[in-house]
Each structure stands twice: as C-alpha cells, then as structure tokens.
Amino acid sequence: MTGWSHLVGAPIEDLPSPAVLVDLPTLRRNIAEMAAHTDALGVALRPHWKTSKVLEVGRMQLAAGAVGLTAATANEVLALAEAGIPDVFWAYPPVGAHRVAAALAAAERTRLIVGVDSLEAIAGLAAAAVANGTVVDVRLEIDTGLGRMGVRPDDAVALARVLHALDGVRLEGVYTHEGHVQGLGADPERRAAVGLAAGRTTAEVAEAIRADGIPLTSVSVGSTAGARSAPTASGITEARPGTYVYGDENQVAIGTISEADTAITVQSRVISVQRGEPVLVDAGTKAMSADGSMHGDGRIGTIVSSGGGLIATGHEEHGFVRGSTGLRVGDLIRVRPNHACGLSNMHSHVFAIEDGVVADVWPVVGRH
Ligand SMILES: Cc1ncc(COP(=O)(O)O)c(C=O)c1O
C-alpha cells in the first residue's frame, strides 16, 4: 500500500494520471503459464524481478513455484533481501565498493548468488567475504551471442578454474542472457534456432567445466524471447525470463507475447488539442521511459484504447499523440509501453486492477 491506498475500490477513471495499471487476471495468467511451461520442461524458474520491482508480484511468482528471483541492481538485491525473499541471483558483477557492501549485507539475509565474468570483477567481494569469514556463491556468465557481458565459451574453463580456486567464493554454476534472440525480431523459426543454440552452448560449457573436475549445480538461461527455446536444451537447469510477467509492446511487435497477454498499460489524460495533431497527453518520456521501439519508428507508446494511434515522441511530461481520432481535453487513453522493465523504473507505484476497479496499490521498490 502507498499514499494512494484510499483509491482501492475506485474505478480506474478516478485515478491520477499518468498511472501504471497492471491487470490482475492477466498477470496471474502469465505467472501461472510460465510456471507450467518451465515445470513441463523440468527446469527451475527464477524470474528476473527487475521487470516489476514489486514485492507482491515477486511473491506471486514464488507462490507459483519459482525457486527464487533474479535481480540486476544493488537496490533491487537489497530490497529483496530486506523483504525476506529467501533466494536471490544477482545477475550482475559486484564491481565497486557499494556493490561489495550490498552483496555482503544481502548475503546475511538471503541465499545470494552473484554473476561474474572475470576475476577482477569478483576479487573485491571474494576478499571481503574472506575477511568476513563467509563464502559467496557465484555463477560464471557465458556470452552466447548477445555480445554484452560474459566470457567467450572457449575461455570459460580457464576462468572457471581460477574462480574455483579463489577463497571466499564457491563457483556454483554458469548462466547466459540470450537477449540477442529478441533482437532477431518477428522470425519465430530463427528465434527458436538461436535460442536453442544459446541453451546448448551454455550446457556444453557447463559439461566442459565439470569434465575439468569442477562440480556445477546450475546451468541457467534467461529471456522472454528465448523462454520457449533456450531452456529446452538438454542440461539446462533454470530459466530466468523477466518481461513475460507484464508483457510489453516490443514483445507484441515480435510475436513472443500476444496483445491479450500484456498486463501493463499507462493511463494518460489528454491535456491539449491546440495543435490538432499532435494531440498532447500527460504521458511523456518520464511516464513511458525513453526505451526504444522494436517497430523501428521511434514511438514511446502504443495506444490500445478506442481511437488508436501512438505516442510518436515525447518531452518529459508531454506525449505527442499521432494517428488517434476524436480526442478531447480531459479524455483518458490507455497506452502500452515499449518495454515493461524500463517503465517500472520510472514509477513509484502501480495500480493493480480488476474489472476496471483498483484492487490494490503496489509500491515499486529498489529503483535507482
Ligand atoms: C541477465 C538477465 N537475465 C534475464 C533477463 C530477462 O530477460 P527478459 O526481459 O527478456 O525476460 C535479463 C533482461 O535483461 C537479463 O539481463
């Protein structure tokens, strides 16, 4: 509950704007469906919690069978640990004194695993753990094609040996983020092939490390676009999709989530029609985030309420609507964001809604 809790029971038309609405039945369905999917594959589910940053949503995911949650930032990890979430994978290198301190503090309250792709990135935390008399679980990140973080598969065994020998840490597993699958766009066959290849590479690396005499428990993949393919590779033990929980326009654009399965929208009000077109609404970049569109047209939001159109661009508090019909000052529109995770970081709370009425108000915690 937040300062808006008096709005529980109110029709959504009474909400302040811009407001993030999370459709509860859709959210419940998304959580149950992904849990059933990973269950059927025989892999553990550890959703990336950065999509919502809402403790209530994380608890719903755990109640549906998730083994733990994944986080990206120090604030997210601390928020989860302080809330008593028992098992957290920090899929981000603990570089810098603030991250070392956050990892040690979190590890006192939760079972923490940290992700790393070099000795340099873990050296500080390892030394601090030794000084503390503790041991921190780590996973080695493998680059399976995204080209962001991660050791090249061919270099993984050598780094695994170094990490295995390091005091203060225990090499627990390997992981990849097959985010390049989303970048393939609306090509389901290519996505399936590239996702499966990412899963296979990760599993092969794990086998090579095990063959070198280092026991590993977890072999983890993670993305929404790759969730139907990467975890199907033999040897994968865990999947970490995040965006699936809310869905967003970028997933709709490439066909990984249907419009009916997107739980999140922003409700915005028309504030000026002086220009005719564009019509101005109160959802600009501060409400929608500046995350790019997979449609390739620079839009910051897609209008899903009657009249259609899109928020073609925006200033901080002004959204520029194009292609919508019949909008007048004071009208409400519903807008699907390009990217759910970026959107969450922009807002202090979301409204959980059911049948057009506010069912709950949830704080968004652990923001930057
Ligand atoms: C390391 C890691 N794992 C999992 C995910 C979840 O991917 P998605 O948002 O496509 O579900 C992300 C997202 O960026 C990530 O960075």
The ligand as an SDF file (V2000), in Angstrom:
LIG
                    3D

 16 16  0  0  0  0  0  0  0  0999 V2000
   20.8970  -11.2810  -17.0480 C   0  0  0  0  0  0  0  0  0  0  0  0
   19.4670  -11.2530  -17.4690 C   0  0  0  0  0  0  0  0  0  0  0  0
   18.7000  -12.3480  -17.2660 N   0  0  0  0  0  0  0  0  0  0  0  0
   17.3920  -12.3740  -17.6180 C   0  0  0  0  0  0  0  0  0  0  0  0
   16.7870  -11.2860  -18.2090 C   0  0  0  0  0  0  0  0  0  0  0  0
   15.3230  -11.3450  -18.5770 C   0  0  0  0  0  0  0  0  0  0  0  0
   15.1040  -11.1390  -19.9410 O   0  0  0  0  0  0  0  0  0  0  0  0
   13.6970  -10.6250  -20.4980 P   0  0  0  0  0  0  0  0  0  0  0  0
   13.4980   -9.2540  -20.0000 O   0  0  0  0  0  0  0  0  0  0  0  0
   13.8190  -10.7400  -21.9700 O   0  0  0  0  0  0  0  0  0  0  0  0
   12.6600  -11.5330  -19.9700 O   0  0  0  0  0  0  0  0  0  0  0  0
   17.5560  -10.1210  -18.4350 C   0  0  0  0  0  0  0  0  0  0  0  0
   16.9500   -8.9400  -19.0730 C   0  0  0  0  0  0  0  0  0  0  0  0
   17.5790   -8.0060  -19.4780 O   0  0  0  0  0  0  0  0  0  0  0  0
   18.9290  -10.1000  -18.0600 C   0  0  0  0  0  0  0  0  0  0  0  0
   19.7000   -9.0270  -18.2370 O   0  0  0  0  0  0  0  0  0  0  0  0
  1  2  1  0
  2  3  1  0
  2 15  2  0
  3  4  2  0
  4  5  1  0
  5  6  1  0
  5 12  2  0
  6  7  1  0
  7  8  1  0
  8  9  2  0
  8 10  1  0
  8 11  1  0
 12 13  1  0
 12 15  1  0
 13 14  2  0
 15 16  1  0
M  END
$$$$
